[in-house]
Amino acid sequence: MTNSPFIKIIKKVMPAVVSISISKSLEEIEKEIPPELWNFLPFEHHHLDIPEEMIDPQGKVKIGGGSGFIVNSNGTILTNKHVIVDPKAEYTVITDDDRKFNAKVLARDPIDDVAILKIEAKNLPIVELDDSNNLELGEEVLAIGNALGMFKNTVSSGIISGLARSIRAATGPQLPMQELRGLIQTDAAINPGNSGGPLVNLNGEAIGINTAIVFGAQNLGFAIPISYAKRDLKDLEKHGRIRRPLLGLRYITIDENLKAKMKLPVDSGALVLGQGQTAPAVIPNSPADKAGIKEKDIIIGVDGKQLSVKNTIQDVLEKKEVNDILVLTILRNNKKTDKKITLAERK
């Protein structure tokens, strides 16, 4: 058993995996409680009755935890956006050798579940990032993290069970469900506290960031491809922020069921559709608006390639950058037209 290749990988990677502790002031927590619930909660002297062991010397209450991993010896850390989603919380990074650092949030990806933190330290161990996207089904992987925010240095093994998976998930409390696409599926155990930790290959390189599990299903975990995070790191270095392209429309991906239900003329593409005045189909002054796209238009292709359930507009945008030009093929009143669009920056 001592000859297992996993032991060597764990010794290589573990020193660069960190725990992220999330805390908040008692006052901030109390402000967020709806007044109608106050009579149902335990209070003492008009304050929440929180056990003393949960309150640190600065009067902060720990409200959660997650994982991350160091990718630059000067303290750059990758994690999930949903781990550090609360702008009013404070984040503390605990390294493998039990040092604590206040963490600064450098960037949150507006689309994918990726975030970048920074701690003030030097000569830190790092997790190397895989330099290819040539992942194979059945490839052995390890998921490393801070499981449930309590069990430090948790490792689980498995294989890559699927590629380019899509799931609907909430990337944070009180956040709406959104579609996460392009995910790596693994049967390596991923728990809520593992979120933000690395999924590594047998070379000890990160191929993904552990992000989600499907409750009620066994051996079903998902990771964000490391290529997404590398793109974000590159943007941050070059522009000082993550730059993601904006098209500016809301749509439903068309399949045979939607075609039958809405009596559409095609069984693939994207139906431009809003959700009332608060969520218009075409965002005013966006690239889509400037190009003349209208609600109930059907986008059947981008740059000459047909859209489908496996090749959606979101999939196309993942590979594009701000100021790239797209040619959308539109079906309106059974007439095809091409519209040229220059992508703006998502704010």
C-alpha positions in Angstrom: 0.0 0.0 0.0 2.9 2.3 0.7 3.8 2.2 -3.0 0.5 3.9 -3.9 1.2 6.8 -6.3 -1.4 8.8 -4.4 0.9 9.2 -1.4 3.5 11.0 -3.4 0.9 13.3 -5.0 -0.7 14.1 -1.6 2.7 15.1 -0.2 3.3 17.3 -3.2 -0.1 19.0 -3.3 -1.3 19.2 0.3 1.1 21.9 1.6 -0.5 24.3 -0.9 -4.2 23.5 -0.1 -5.7 26.0 2.3 -8.8 26.3 4.5 -11.0 29.4 4.1 -12.9 30.5 7.2 -15.8 32.8 6.7 -16.8 35.1 9.6 -19.1 38.1 10.2 -19.7 40.6 12.9 -22.7 39.9 15.2 -24.2 43.2 14.2 -24.2 42.3 10.5 -25.8 38.9 11.2 -28.5 40.6 13.3 -29.2 43.1 10.5 -29.9 40.3 8.0 -32.6 38.6 10.2 -36.1 39.6 9.0 -37.9 41.4 11.9 -40.8 38.9 11.7 -38.4 36.2 12.8 -37.0 37.9 15.8 -39.6 36.6 18.3 -38.7 33.0 17.3 -34.9 33.2 17.8 -33.0 32.8 21.1 -31.9 36.2 22.3 -30.1 37.5 25.3 -30.0 41.2 26.2 -31.4 42.1 22.7 -28.6 40.1 20.9 -28.5 36.8 19.3 -27.5 34.2 21.9 -24.5 32.7 20.1 -22.2 30.2 22.0 -19.0 31.9 23.1 -16.8 29.3 21.4 -18.2 30.5 18.0 -17.1 34.1 18.6 -13.5 35.0 18.1 -11.5 37.7 20.1 -12.6 40.4 17.6 -16.3 39.6 18.1 -16.6 37.8 14.7 -18.8 34.8 14.3 -17.7 31.9 12.1 -20.5 31.3 9.6 -18.9 28.9 7.1 -15.8 27.4 5.6 -14.4 26.1 2.4 -11.2 25.3 0.6 -8.7 26.9 -1.8 -5.3 26.3 -3.2 -2.2 28.5 -3.7 -1.2 29.0 -7.3 1.5 31.7 -6.9 4.3 31.7 -4.2 3.4 35.3 -3.4 -0.1 34.3 -2.1 -2.6 34.1 -5.0 -5.3 31.6 -4.2 -8.0 30.0 -6.3 -11.4 29.0 -4.8 -15.1 28.9 -5.8 -17.1 32.1 -6.1 -19.8 30.6 -4.0 -17.3 30.1 -1.1 -16.6 33.9 -0.9 -19.9 35.3 -2.3 -20.8 37.5 0.7 -19.2 41.0 0.3 -19.9 41.8 3.9 -18.1 38.7 5.3 -14.4 38.5 6.3 -12.3 35.7 4.9 -9.4 34.1 6.7 -7.0 31.7 5.0 -5.4 29.0 7.2 -2.4 27.3 5.5 -1.4 23.7 5.9 1.1 24.7 8.5 -1.6 26.4 10.6 -0.7 30.0 9.8 -3.6 32.5 9.5 -3.9 35.3 7.0 -6.5 37.9 6.3 -7.6 37.3 2.7 -8.4 40.0 0.1 -10.9 39.2 -2.7 -9.1 40.1 -5.9 -11.9 39.0 -8.3 -15.1 37.0 -8.7 -15.9 35.6 -12.1 -19.3 37.0 -13.2 -20.2 33.8 -15.0 -18.3 30.8 -13.7 -17.9 29.6 -10.1 -14.3 30.9 -9.8 -12.8 33.4 -7.5 -9.3 34.7 -6.8 -8.0 35.6 -3.3 -4.7 37.1 -2.1 -2.8 36.8 1.1 0.3 38.7 2.1 3.0 36.0 2.2 6.0 34.9 0.3 7.8 31.7 -0.7 4.6 29.7 -0.4 4.2 26.2 -1.8 1.9 26.1 -4.9 -0.3 23.7 -6.8 0.8 23.5 -10.5 -1.9 23.9 -13.1 -2.4 21.4 -15.8 -1.4 23.0 -19.1 -3.7 21.0 -21.4 -7.4 20.3 -21.8 -6.9 16.7 -23.0 -8.7 15.0 -20.2 -9.7 11.4 -20.6 -12.7 9.5 -19.3 -11.5 7.0 -16.6 -8.4 9.1 -15.7 -7.6 8.8 -12.0 -8.0 11.9 -9.9 -7.8 13.1 -6.3 -10.1 15.7 -4.7 -8.4 17.6 -1.9 -9.9 20.0 0.5 -11.3 21.1 3.9 -14.4 18.8 4.0 -17.4 20.4 5.7 -15.1 23.3 6.9 -14.0 21.0 9.8 -12.1 18.0 8.6 -8.8 19.5 7.4 -6.6 17.7 4.8 -9.4 15.5 3.4 -8.5 13.5 0.4 -10.7 11.3 -1.8 -9.8 9.4 -5.0 -11.8 8.5 -8.1 -11.9 8.8 -11.8 -13.1 11.3 -14.4 -16.7 10.0 -15.0 -17.8 12.6 -17.5 -16.7 15.6 -19.4 -18.5 18.8 -20.5 -21.4 18.2 -18.1 -24.1 20.7 -17.4 -26.0 21.1 -14.2 -28.3 23.7 -12.6 -27.1 24.8 -9.2 -27.2 27.8 -6.8 -23.7 29.1 -6.5 -24.5 30.7 -3.1 -27.1 31.0 -0.4 -30.1 33.2 -1.6 -28.7 33.2 -5.1 -30.9 32.0 -8.1 -30.2 28.7 -9.8 -27.9 29.0 -12.8 -26.6 26.6 -15.3 -23.0 25.6 -14.9 -21.6 24.1 -18.1 -18.4 22.4 -19.3 -17.9 20.7 -15.9 -15.7 17.7 -15.1 -17.7 14.9 -13.5 -16.0 12.7 -11.0 -16.9 9.9 -8.5 -14.2 11.2 -6.1 -16.2 12.3 -2.9 -16.8 16.0 -2.9 -18.4 17.5 0.2 -19.6 21.1 0.8 -16.4 22.1 2.6 -14.3 20.7 -0.3 -15.6 23.5 -2.5 -12.7 25.5 -3.9 -10.1 22.7 -3.4 -8.2 21.2 -6.3 -9.1 18.2 -8.4 -5.6 16.9 -9.4 -4.3 14.3 -11.8 -1.6 11.7 -11.2 1.1 14.4 -11.9 -0.2 16.4 -9.0 -1.4 19.1 -11.3 -4.8 20.8 -10.8 -7.2 19.9 -13.6 -10.2 21.5 -11.9 -11.7 23.3 -8.9 -14.2 21.2 -6.9 -17.5 23.0 -7.0 -20.7 21.0 -6.6 -22.4 17.8 -5.6 -25.9 16.5 -6.5 -27.7 15.8 -3.3 -29.5 12.5 -3.1 -27.0 10.9 -5.6 -23.9 9.0 -4.7 -20.5 9.3 -6.3 -21.5 12.4 -8.3 -19.3 15.4 -8.0 -18.3 18.2 -10.3 -15.4 20.5 -10.9 -14.8 23.7 -12.9 -12.1 23.0 -15.6 -8.8 24.6 -14.6 -8.7 26.3 -18.0 -11.5 28.6 -16.8 -9.4 29.7 -13.8 -6.3 30.1 -15.9 -8.2 32.5 -18.2 -9.3 34.5 -15.2 -5.8 34.6 -13.7 -4.5 35.9 -17.1 -7.2 38.6 -17.2 -6.4 39.7 -13.7 -2.7 40.0 -14.5 -3.3 41.8 -17.8 -6.3 44.0 -17.0 -6.5 44.1 -13.2 -9.9 42.4 -13.3 -11.7 39.4 -14.9 -13.1 40.4 -18.2 -16.0 38.3 -19.5 -17.9 39.0 -22.7 -21.5 40.3 -22.7 -24.0 39.5 -25.5 -27.0 41.0 -23.7 -29.9 38.7 -24.2 -31.9 36.1 -22.3 -32.9 32.9 -24.1 -34.2 29.4 -23.7 -32.3 26.6 -25.5 -34.6 24.9 -27.9 -35.1 21.1 -28.0 -37.8 18.9 -29.4 -40.0 19.3 -26.3 -39.8 23.1 -26.4 -40.5 23.0 -30.2 -43.7 21.0 -29.6 -44.8 23.0 -26.5 -44.4 26.4 -28.2 -45.0 25.3 -31.8 -41.6 26.5 -33.0 -40.4 26.0 -36.5 -37.1 24.4 -35.5 -36.0 21.9 -32.9 -32.6 23.5 -32.0 -31.2 26.9 -31.4 -32.0 29.6 -28.8 -35.4 31.4 -28.4 -34.9 35.0 -27.2 -37.3 35.3 -24.3 -37.5 37.6 -21.3 -39.3 37.3 -17.9 -41.3 40.5 -17.8 -40.1 44.1 -17.3 -37.6 43.1 -14.6 -35.8 40.7 -16.9 -36.2 41.9 -20.5 -35.3 39.5 -23.3 -32.8 42.0 -24.8 -30.8 44.2 -22.3 -31.1 47.9 -23.4 -27.9 49.3 -25.0 -26.2 45.8 -25.0 -24.5 44.4 -28.1 -27.6 42.3 -28.9 -29.8 45.4 -28.6 -27.5 47.5 -30.9 -27.6 44.7 -33.5 -31.4 44.8 -33.5 -32.2 41.4 -31.9 -35.8 41.3 -30.7 -37.8 39.1 -28.3 -39.0 35.9 -29.9 -36.2 35.9 -32.5 -34.7 32.4 -32.8 -30.9 32.2 -33.0 -30.1 29.1 -35.0 -26.4 29.5 -35.5 -23.2 31.4 -34.5 -20.3 31.9 -36.8 -21.8 29.4 -39.2 -22.1 26.6 -36.7 -25.5 25.4 -35.6 -26.6 25.8 -32.0 -27.9 22.8 -30.1 -28.4 21.5 -26.6 -24.7 20.5 -26.7 -23.5 23.7 -28.3 -25.4 26.6 -26.6 -24.8 30.3 -26.7 -23.1 30.0 -23.3 -20.7 27.4 -24.7 -19.8 29.7 -27.5 -19.2 32.7 -25.2 -16.9 30.6 -22.9 -14.4 30.6 -25.8 -14.8 34.3 -26.7 -13.3 37.4 -25.4 -14.4 41.0 -25.0 -14.5 42.8 -28.4 -14.6 39.6 -30.4 -17.1 39.7 -33.3 -19.9 37.1 -33.6 -22.1 36.5 -36.6 -25.5 35.3 -35.4 -27.9 33.6 -37.8 -31.4 34.7 -36.8 -34.8 33.2 -37.7 -37.6 35.9 -37.6 -41.0 35.3 -39.2 -39.4 32.2 -41.0 -36.8 34.4 -42.6 -33.1 33.9 -42.0 -30.7 36.9 -41.5 -27.2 37.3 -40.3 -26.3 39.9 -37.7 -22.8 40.9 -36.8 -22.2 41.7 -33.1 -19.2 43.0 -31.2 -19.1 41.6 -27.7 -18.9 44.1 -24.8 -17.5 43.6 -21.3 -19.9 42.2 -18.7 -20.0 44.6 -15.7 
